[in-house]
């Protein structure tokens, strides 16, 4: 039976930061689309997506703090 790969957390902070950057970029695109559309349903859907993205950003930021601390402590 094949052994699972060991957990390699060395680049987790960078991966989380990339996710944060992508999420912010998607929020900005959605905001731009909301300004350009006259469709109330589309605006509502985009607003709902951005609210979920805001919640995700909170989680990402908490996770990145935890990972940075674990990195400083040598992943003990």
N, C-alpha and C positions, 0 to 999 in steps of 0.2 A: 504494500500500500504506500502511496506517495505521501510524504510528509508535507503539511502546509508550510508555506513560506513564513518566515518569522516576520513579525510586525515591524515594518521600517517606517518610523515616524519622522525621520530627519527632515523631510521636505513638506511636512504637513502645514506648517505656517505659510509657506509659499503657495501651496495649493488652496488653502482657505482664502488667502489674500486675492488670488486670481478669481475665486468664486465671488468674493465681495466686489471686485472691480467689474466683473461681468454683470452682476445683479444691478449695480448702480447704472451701468451703461444701458441695460434693458429698461430700467425705470425712466431714464432720460428719453429714450426712444418712445416709450409709451406716453410720456408727458407731451412730447412733440406731436404725436399722433392725436392725442386728445385735443390739442389746440387746433388741429387741422380738420377734424371731423365735425360734422353737424349731426351725426347720428347719436341720439341719446343712449341707445343700447350699447353701442360700441364704447362710448365714453364710460358708461357704468362698468362694463367688463374690464376696461383698461384700469380704471380706478381700483377695482377689486383685486386685479393682479398686482398692482403696485402696493396695495395694503399687505398682501401676502409676502411680497418682496421685502417690505419694511420689517415684517416680523422675522423673515429669514435672516436679514442683515443683523438683527439683534442677536440671533443665535450664532451666526458666524463670528461676530465680534467677541462673544463670550468664549467660544471655542478657540479663537486665535489667542486670547489671553491665557487660556489654560495650556495650550500647546507651547506658547512662548515660555511660560513658567516651567513646564516640564522639560523643555530644552535646556533652560538655565540650570536646572537641577540634575541634568544628565539622564533624564527619563527614568528616574527611580520608581 
